[in-house]
Amino acid sequence: MITNPTRQRALRGHKASRPTPRAANTAEHQAVLAWRLTPRDKWIIRMLWEHRVLTSHQITALAFPSFRSGRMRLRELWTWGVVDRFQPFVTVGTAPMHYVLAPAGATVLAAEEGLDVKEMGYRHDRAFAVAHSLRLAHMVGVNEWFTALVARARHPKPGEQVALTAWWSETRCARHFGDLVKPDGYGRWQEGNQSIEWFLEYDFGTEPLTKLAGKLAGYAALAQATGITTPLLIWLPTARREAAARRLLAHVWHELDDPRGVPVATATAELLNPEAAHPSPAEAVWLPLDSPRDGARRRALSALLDDWPNVSPPADSNGDPLNQPPASMPPPYPMPPSASTPR
């Protein structure tokens, strides 16, 4: 859950799975997939290519009505060679299956984009390398953060209109802004007539807070270079760490040449109610950095713009904060397509 992410130190190895016959990625197999794959299946393929790894729980929350239906469909996709999976070993309990893009899925995606798999840059060994990455827990945590927003949008309250309209991976953000900053993600949330975009810094409690605070200079440089004021949301694991981080962030923020060009808000996972049906960062858990210490109240994600009058609503630029032509295939729309009956 977003309120209790798995720590990297809890991942020790990878549990072997029972061998099961799987389809080979041949031309005949691709022909069969043409009538087997639904729009939702192809959307899952794009999401795995964009975000590298998603757990079974995350994919279910993103696109399926129940865990059972999601598990059954993911097993079919795995049997057909569309997705691959691994299960990290954890010291307590059992980790969920982690899914990555498999060769048949990459072939389908490349064909849709009119590319060769090599032109797309896909390699099966690289896709599976995430299983051994020391940043696996962090990647899963970031993806869980955005998944919680999608799950919240899929279950709106009566009369409510909400949606996550953009979700960029860390890799895509680095490709666009890496010379200045490398955010953990970029997102855009629509609630009624209000829309807010942001960069995300997902703090896992493992790096020095001085390093986190030092990133503000890069975001200030990006705002100055582009002339676009984009809020920075910092997600921390505990209230104690948030309090310590806010002291350092405030010191660095006030020393910027133009602090108003980098609106900052912090929140902590401890503020979410784990017993709620769909706890998410859209709730009233955010505290702007320039809020007074006494009497400050937490704000919902969509209400943060009330504290930042200098932040203009994002322009309709197809999910691109800088309205640039895409350097690669565009990111998938975060909200899943309407469920279709699997063949």
DATA-V302184 format. One record per residue. N is the residue number from 1. RES is the residue in one letter. PHI is phi as a letter, one per 20 degrees, with the letter a starting at -180 (* if undefined). OMEGA is omega in radians with two decimals (999 if undefined). Layout:
n | res | phi | omega
N | RES | PHI | OMEGA
N | RES | PHI | OMEGA
This chain:
n | res | phi | omega
1 | M | * | 3.13
2 | I | f | -3.13
3 | T | e | -3.10
4 | N | b | -3.07
5 | P | f | 3.11
6 | T | f | 3.14
7 | R | e | -3.12
8 | Q | f | -3.08
9 | R | f | 3.12
10 | A | e | -3.13
11 | L | e | -3.02
12 | R | d | -3.09
13 | G | a | -3.08
14 | H | c | -3.04
15 | K | f | 3.13
16 | A | f | 3.12
17 | S | d | -3.13
18 | R | f | -3.14
19 | P | g | 3.12
20 | T | c | 3.12
21 | P | g | 3.13
22 | R | c | -3.11
23 | A | f | 3.09
24 | A | e | -3.10
25 | N | e | 3.12
26 | T | d | 3.10
27 | A | f | 3.11
28 | E | f | 3.12
29 | H | f | 3.10
30 | Q | f | 3.10
31 | A | f | 3.11
32 | V | f | -3.14
33 | L | f | -3.11
34 | A | g | 3.12
35 | W | d | 3.12
36 | R | e | -3.03
37 | L | e | 3.11
38 | T | e | 3.05
39 | P | g | 3.10
40 | R | f | 3.09
41 | D | f | -3.12
42 | K | f | 3.05
43 | W | f | 3.09
44 | I | f | 3.09
45 | I | g | -3.13
46 | R | f | 3.12
47 | M | f | 3.11
48 | L | f | 3.09
49 | W | f | -3.12
50 | E | f | -2.96
51 | H | d | 2.97
52 | R | m | -3.08
53 | V | b | 3.06
54 | L | c | 3.13
55 | T | e | 3.11
56 | S | f | 3.12
57 | H | f | -3.14
58 | Q | f | 3.14
59 | I | f | 3.10
60 | T | f | 3.14
61 | A | f | -3.11
62 | L | f | -2.87
63 | A | c | -3.02
64 | F | c | -3.14
65 | P | f | -3.13
66 | S | b | 3.14
67 | F | f | -3.12
68 | R | f | -3.14
69 | S | f | 3.10
70 | G | f | -3.14
71 | R | f | -3.13
72 | M | f | -3.13
73 | R | f | 3.12
74 | L | f | 3.08
75 | R | f | 3.09
76 | E | f | 3.13
77 | L | f | 3.10
78 | W | f | 3.12
79 | T | f | 3.13
80 | W | e | 3.13
81 | G | m | 3.13
82 | V | f | 3.08
83 | V | c | 3.01
84 | D | d | -3.05
85 | R | b | 3.00
86 | F | b | -3.10
87 | Q | c | 3.12
88 | P | f | 3.04
89 | F | e | 3.09
90 | V | d | -3.05
91 | T | f | -3.13
92 | V | c | 3.11
93 | G | m | -3.11
94 | T | c | 3.13
95 | A | f | 3.06
96 | P | f | 3.03
97 | M | f | 3.07
98 | H | d | -3.04
99 | Y | d | 3.05
100 | V | c | -3.11
101 | L | f | 3.12
102 | A | d | -3.06
103 | P | g | -3.13
104 | A | f | 3.09
105 | G | f | 3.11
106 | A | f | 3.11
107 | T | f | 3.11
108 | V | f | -3.12
109 | L | f | 3.13
110 | A | f | 3.14
111 | A | f | 3.12
112 | E | f | -3.12
113 | E | e | -3.12
114 | G | m | -3.10
115 | L | c | 2.92
116 | D | e | -3.12
117 | V | g | 3.12
118 | K | f | 3.10
119 | E | f | 3.13
120 | M | f | 3.13
121 | G | n | -3.12
122 | Y | e | 2.96
123 | R | c | -3.06
124 | H | f | -3.12
125 | D | f | 3.11
126 | R | f | 3.11
127 | A | f | -3.11
128 | F | e | -3.12
129 | A | f | 3.13
130 | V | f | 3.13
131 | A | f | -3.10
132 | H | d | -3.11
133 | S | f | 3.06
134 | L | f | 3.12
135 | R | d | -3.12
136 | L | g | -3.11
137 | A | f | 3.13
138 | H | f | 3.12
139 | M | f | 3.13
140 | V | f | 3.12
141 | G | f | 3.10
142 | V | f | 3.13
143 | N | f | 3.09
144 | E | f | 3.13
145 | W | f | 3.14
146 | F | f | 3.10
147 | T | f | 3.13
148 | A | f | 3.10
149 | L | f | 3.11
150 | V | f | 3.12
151 | A | f | 3.10
152 | R | f | -3.13
153 | A | f | 3.13
154 | R | f | 3.14
155 | H | c | -3.10
156 | P | f | 3.04
157 | K | f | -3.13
158 | P | g | 3.13
159 | G | m | -3.07
160 | E | e | 3.07
161 | Q | c | -3.11
162 | V | c | 3.12
163 | A | a | 2.93
164 | L | e | -3.00
165 | T | e | 3.07
166 | A | b | 3.08
167 | W | b | 3.10
168 | W | e | 3.08
169 | S | f | 3.07
170 | E | f | -3.13
171 | T | f | 3.13
172 | R | f | 3.10
173 | C | f | 3.13
174 | A | f | -3.14
175 | R | f | -3.11
176 | H | e | -2.99
177 | F | c | -2.96
178 | G | f | 3.11
179 | D | f | 3.14
180 | L | d | -3.11
181 | V | b | 3.07
182 | K | c | -3.14
183 | P | f | 3.11
184 | D | f | 3.10
185 | G | r | 3.03
186 | Y | c | -3.12
187 | G | b | 3.08
188 | R | b | -3.08
189 | W | d | 3.12
190 | Q | d | 3.09
191 | E | c | -3.05
192 | G | m | 3.11
193 | N | e | -3.11
194 | Q | e | 3.12
195 | S | c | 3.14
196 | I | c | 3.07
197 | E | d | -3.07
198 | W | a | 2.85
199 | F | d | -3.11
200 | L | d | 2.91
201 | E | d | -3.08
202 | Y | e | -3.10
203 | D | e | -3.10
204 | F | e | -3.14
205 | G | m | -3.07
206 | T | d | -3.13
207 | E | d | 3.13
208 | P | g | -3.14
209 | L | f | 3.08
210 | T | f | 3.10
211 | K | f | 3.10
212 | L | f | 3.14
213 | A | f | -3.13
214 | G | f | -3.13
215 | K | f | -3.12
216 | L | f | 3.14
217 | A | f | 3.11
218 | G | f | 3.11
219 | Y | f | 3.06
220 | A | f | 3.11
221 | A | f | 3.12
222 | L | f | 3.12
223 | A | f | 3.13
224 | Q | f | -3.10
225 | A | f | -3.07
226 | T | e | -3.05
227 | G | m | -3.11
228 | I | d | 3.12
229 | T | e | -3.13
230 | T | d | 3.14
231 | P | f | 3.07
232 | L | d | 3.09
233 | L | d | -3.13
234 | I | d | -3.10
235 | W | d | -3.08
236 | L | d | -3.02
237 | P | f | -3.06
238 | T | c | 3.11
239 | A | f | 3.13
240 | R | f | 3.12
241 | R | f | 3.10
242 | E | f | -3.13
243 | A | f | 3.12
244 | A | f | -3.14
245 | A | f | -3.11
246 | R | f | 3.10
247 | R | f | 3.13
248 | L | f | 3.14
249 | L | f | -3.13
250 | A | f | 3.14
251 | H | f | -3.13
252 | V | f | -3.09
253 | W | f | -3.13
254 | H | f | 3.13
255 | E | e | 3.09
256 | L | f | 3.12
257 | D | f | 3.13
258 | D | c | -3.12
259 | P | g | -3.12
260 | R | f | 3.12
261 | G | f | 3.13
262 | V | c | 3.06
263 | P | f | -3.07
264 | V | c | 3.02
265 | A | c | -3.14
266 | T | c | 3.06
267 | A | b | -3.13
268 | T | c | -3.12
269 | A | f | -3.12
270 | E | f | -3.12
271 | L | f | 3.13
272 | L | e | 3.11
273 | N | e | -3.10
274 | P | f | 3.13
275 | E | e | 3.13
276 | A | f | -3.10
277 | A | f | -3.10
278 | H | b | 3.10
279 | P | f | -3.07
280 | S | b | 3.08
281 | P | f | 3.09
282 | A | f | -3.08
283 | E | f | -3.09
284 | A | f | -3.12
285 | V | c | -2.99
286 | W | e | 3.12
287 | L | c | 3.12
288 | P | g | -3.06
289 | L | f | -3.11
290 | D | e | 3.09
291 | S | f | 3.09
292 | P | f | -3.11
293 | R | f | -3.12
294 | D | e | 3.07
295 | G | n | 3.13
296 | A | f | 3.12
297 | R | c | -3.13
298 | R | f | -3.11
299 | R | c | 3.00
300 | A | f | -3.08
301 | L | g | -3.10
302 | S | f | -3.10
303 | A | e | -3.12
304 | L | f | -3.13
305 | L | f | 3.09
306 | D | f | 3.12
307 | D | e | -3.09
308 | W | c | -3.10
309 | P | f | -3.14
310 | N | e | 3.14
311 | V | e | 3.14
312 | S | e | 3.06
313 | P | g | -3.12
314 | P | f | 3.09
315 | A | f | 3.13
316 | D | f | -3.08
317 | S | d | 3.09
318 | N | l | 3.07
319 | G | n | -3.12
320 | D | d | -3.10
321 | P | f | 3.14
322 | L | d | 3.13
323 | N | l | 3.13
324 | Q | e | 3.03
325 | P | f | -3.07
326 | P | f | 3.11
327 | A | e | 3.11
328 | S | b | 3.13
329 | M | f | -3.05
330 | P | f | 3.11
331 | P | f | 3.10
332 | P | f | 3.04
333 | Y | f | -3.00
334 | P | f | -3.13
335 | M | e | -3.06
336 | P | f | 3.05
337 | P | f | 3.10
338 | S | f | -3.10
339 | A | f | 3.08
340 | S | c | -3.07
341 | T | f | 3.11
342 | P | f | 3.11
343 | R | e | 999
